[in-house]
Amino acid sequence: MSQYTPEHEAQKRAIYEKMNPRRKKFVDRIGYDKWDPFALPKDPIEIRKDPTNRTIQQLVSDFLRSREAHQGYTQAFASGAMELAMGVMRQEDRYEGMMEFSAWYKKLMEKEGVQNAD
């Protein structure tokens, strides 16, 4: 039994008949009866924020602004910061390792009394 009125069913059939073969194949795979051409679009995925309630872009912008006061930065520097921020936000092991190593290395340099050449 159809969930549509006869008018909607006629519109559904007309939409299906006008589709290109590739799209029809998709509809056939999920099943014509299950296919809903009138479904509302899904909401966009939620924008990820870190525990400080900042997006990746906000984090990187804040970081780069803090660096400007001390010294400029290159495009490669900014790109690296963005890549690391995205990886950490997604909790990817590779980037978590980079971040932990950086923190560990900074502590080691301070402990050894070595001046970092920032």
Residue frames as qw, qx, qy, qz and C-alpha x, y, z in Angstrom:
[[0.000, 0.888, 0.459, 0.000, 0.00, 0.00, 0.00],
 [0.428, 0.463, 0.004, 0.776, 1.34, 3.39, -1.00],
 [0.317, -0.524, -0.431, 0.663, 1.86, 6.17, 1.52],
 [0.054, -0.168, 0.223, 0.959, 1.16, 8.76, -1.18],
 [0.530, 0.531, 0.334, -0.571, -2.00, 10.22, -2.60],
 [0.747, 0.439, 0.456, 0.203, -2.73, 9.29, -6.22],
 [0.295, 0.951, -0.056, 0.070, -1.41, 12.71, -7.28],
 [0.316, -0.771, 0.549, 0.062, 1.86, 12.20, -5.42],
 [0.766, -0.044, 0.624, 0.149, 2.16, 8.69, -6.80],
 [0.642, 0.705, 0.258, 0.156, 1.77, 10.08, -10.33],
 [0.060, 0.951, -0.297, 0.053, 4.44, 12.71, -9.62],
 [0.594, -0.514, 0.613, 0.092, 6.74, 10.03, -8.19],
 [0.791, 0.274, 0.515, 0.187, 6.31, 7.90, -11.34],
 [0.451, 0.880, 0.059, 0.135, 6.95, 10.95, -13.58],
 [0.217, -0.863, 0.455, 0.023, 10.13, 11.82, -11.66],
 [0.716, -0.245, 0.639, 0.139, 11.34, 8.23, -11.94],
 [0.740, 0.514, 0.404, 0.159, 10.63, 8.06, -15.68],
 [0.311, 0.937, -0.086, 0.131, 12.60, 11.26, -16.35],
 [0.554, -0.705, 0.414, 0.158, 15.68, 10.07, -14.43],
 [0.408, 0.623, -0.645, -0.171, 18.88, 9.08, -16.17],
 [0.874, 0.012, -0.475, -0.104, 19.63, 5.33, -16.20],
 [0.431, 0.236, -0.662, 0.566, 22.32, 5.56, -13.52],
 [0.289, -0.212, 0.410, -0.839, 19.98, 7.25, -11.05],
 [0.820, -0.073, -0.203, -0.530, 17.19, 4.78, -11.89],
 [0.721, 0.136, -0.658, 0.172, 19.58, 1.95, -11.09],
 [0.087, 0.213, -0.621, 0.749, 20.14, 3.47, -7.64],
 [0.588, -0.117, 0.166, -0.783, 16.38, 3.73, -7.03],
 [0.854, 0.057, -0.431, -0.286, 15.89, 0.14, -8.22],
 [0.504, 0.209, -0.733, 0.407, 18.60, -1.04, -5.85],
 [0.110, -0.090, 0.604, -0.784, 16.96, 0.53, -2.77],
 [0.085, 0.452, 0.887, -0.036, 13.50, -0.36, -4.05],
 [0.045, -0.423, -0.372, -0.825, 11.02, 1.88, -5.81],
 [0.497, -0.676, -0.505, -0.205, 8.52, 1.51, -2.95],
 [0.618, -0.540, -0.253, 0.512, 11.10, 2.61, -0.36],
 [0.388, 0.159, 0.159, 0.894, 12.35, 5.53, -2.48],
 [0.052, -0.829, -0.474, 0.293, 10.99, 8.91, -1.38],
 [0.441, 0.401, 0.212, 0.774, 11.60, 11.69, -3.90],
 [0.204, -0.808, -0.209, -0.512, 9.73, 14.11, -1.63],
 [0.720, -0.458, -0.332, 0.402, 11.92, 13.60, 1.44],
 [0.097, -0.992, 0.079, -0.035, 13.21, 16.74, 3.11],
 [0.574, 0.558, -0.472, 0.369, 16.98, 17.27, 2.90],
 [0.758, -0.394, -0.388, 0.346, 19.00, 16.16, 5.90],
 [0.252, -0.963, 0.071, 0.061, 20.41, 18.75, 8.27],
 [0.495, 0.679, -0.475, 0.261, 24.07, 19.59, 7.72],
 [0.770, -0.175, -0.499, 0.357, 26.47, 17.75, 9.96],
 [0.437, -0.886, -0.115, 0.101, 27.10, 19.44, 13.22],
 [0.374, 0.777, -0.354, 0.362, 30.15, 21.69, 13.21],
 [0.819, -0.227, -0.394, 0.351, 32.81, 20.14, 15.39],
 [0.114, -0.869, 0.230, -0.422, 34.09, 22.17, 18.30],
 [0.529, 0.195, -0.693, 0.450, 36.83, 21.45, 20.78],
 [0.453, -0.514, -0.641, 0.345, 36.43, 21.57, 24.59],
 [0.171, -0.324, -0.155, 0.918, 36.99, 25.37, 24.49],
 [0.408, 0.690, 0.532, -0.270, 33.97, 25.60, 22.15],
 [0.124, 0.697, -0.367, -0.603, 36.08, 26.70, 19.16],
 [0.887, 0.445, 0.093, -0.085, 35.97, 25.36, 15.63],
 [0.815, -0.016, 0.207, 0.541, 39.15, 24.24, 13.86],
 [0.366, 0.673, 0.169, 0.620, 39.24, 27.53, 11.93],
 [0.333, -0.901, 0.004, -0.279, 38.86, 29.56, 15.12],
 [0.819, -0.484, 0.150, 0.269, 41.64, 27.61, 16.85],
 [0.716, 0.195, 0.227, 0.631, 44.07, 28.08, 13.98],
 [0.142, 0.812, 0.149, 0.546, 43.21, 31.77, 13.59],
 [0.527, -0.842, 0.057, -0.097, 43.76, 32.39, 17.30],
 [0.843, -0.274, 0.207, 0.414, 47.04, 30.50, 17.18],
 [0.586, 0.423, 0.224, 0.653, 48.33, 32.38, 14.14],
 [0.086, -0.900, -0.082, -0.420, 47.33, 35.76, 15.62],
 [0.682, -0.714, 0.121, 0.104, 49.28, 34.89, 18.77],
 [0.798, -0.023, 0.255, 0.545, 52.33, 34.10, 16.62],
 [0.367, 0.764, 0.196, 0.493, 52.13, 37.37, 14.68],
 [0.337, -0.935, 0.058, -0.096, 52.93, 39.35, 17.81],
 [0.695, -0.530, 0.389, 0.291, 56.22, 37.46, 18.13],
 [0.166, -0.381, 0.662, 0.624, 57.10, 36.86, 14.53],
 [0.630, 0.338, -0.246, -0.654, 55.52, 36.28, 11.15],
 [0.664, -0.042, 0.746, -0.035, 54.75, 32.90, 9.69],
 [0.098, 0.242, -0.717, -0.646, 54.87, 31.27, 6.29],
 [0.736, 0.057, -0.228, -0.635, 52.01, 29.68, 4.39],
 [0.643, 0.112, -0.756, 0.045, 53.58, 26.26, 5.08],
 [0.067, 0.078, -0.709, 0.697, 53.57, 27.05, 8.81],
 [0.519, 0.054, 0.200, -0.829, 49.87, 28.00, 8.71],
 [0.751, 0.139, -0.494, -0.415, 49.04, 24.94, 6.61],
 [0.454, 0.119, -0.832, 0.297, 50.82, 22.68, 9.10],
 [0.179, -0.015, 0.579, -0.795, 48.90, 24.23, 11.99],
 [0.674, 0.105, -0.077, -0.727, 45.61, 23.68, 10.15],
 [0.697, 0.152, -0.681, -0.163, 46.47, 20.05, 9.34],
 [0.262, 0.077, -0.816, 0.509, 47.43, 19.33, 12.93],
 [0.367, 0.019, 0.379, -0.849, 44.30, 21.02, 14.30],
 [0.749, 0.105, -0.299, -0.582, 42.06, 18.97, 11.98],
 [0.623, 0.142, -0.767, 0.063, 43.82, 15.73, 12.91],
 [0.076, 0.054, -0.733, 0.673, 43.65, 16.40, 16.64],
 [0.519, 0.043, 0.170, -0.836, 39.99, 17.42, 16.43],
 [0.808, 0.129, -0.398, -0.415, 39.20, 14.16, 14.60],
 [0.702, -0.499, 0.480, -0.168, 41.22, 12.28, 17.24],
 [0.869, 0.427, -0.248, 0.035, 43.48, 10.67, 14.66],
 [0.857, -0.423, 0.047, 0.291, 46.38, 8.79, 16.27],
 [0.670, 0.352, 0.068, 0.650, 48.99, 10.23, 13.91],
 [0.043, 0.725, 0.001, 0.687, 48.25, 13.80, 14.96],
 [0.697, -0.702, -0.022, -0.147, 47.81, 12.94, 18.62],
 [0.877, -0.144, 0.017, 0.458, 51.32, 11.48, 18.45],
 [0.432, 0.520, 0.036, 0.736, 52.68, 14.64, 16.84],
 [0.292, -0.799, -0.028, -0.524, 51.09, 16.83, 19.46],
 [0.821, -0.569, 0.013, 0.037, 52.29, 14.72, 22.39],
 [0.802, 0.089, 0.013, 0.590, 55.79, 14.52, 20.95],
 [0.211, 0.680, 0.024, 0.702, 55.88, 18.33, 20.54],
 [0.523, -0.779, 0.030, -0.346, 54.83, 18.88, 24.16],
 [0.910, -0.332, 0.042, 0.243, 57.36, 16.29, 25.37],
 [0.682, 0.331, 0.032, 0.651, 60.15, 17.78, 23.27],
 [0.037, -0.803, 0.020, -0.594, 59.46, 21.30, 24.56],
 [0.715, -0.681, 0.086, -0.133, 59.70, 20.03, 28.16],
 [0.903, -0.049, 0.060, 0.422, 62.93, 18.20, 27.32],
 [0.440, 0.585, 0.000, 0.681, 64.44, 21.37, 25.84],
 [0.324, -0.815, 0.074, -0.475, 63.47, 23.37, 28.94],
 [0.878, -0.471, 0.070, 0.051, 64.84, 20.67, 31.25],
 [0.825, 0.097, 0.094, 0.549, 68.15, 20.60, 29.34],
 [0.222, -0.757, -0.022, 0.614, 68.33, 24.39, 29.34],
 [0.398, 0.112, 0.573, 0.707, 68.48, 24.53, 25.55],
 [0.237, 0.508, 0.098, -0.822, 67.14, 27.73, 23.99],
 [0.564, 0.476, 0.663, 0.129, 64.66, 26.97, 21.24],
 [0.231, -0.143, 0.350, 0.897, 65.31, 28.93, 18.06],
 [0.359, 0.649, 0.553, -0.380, 61.56, 29.65, 17.61]]
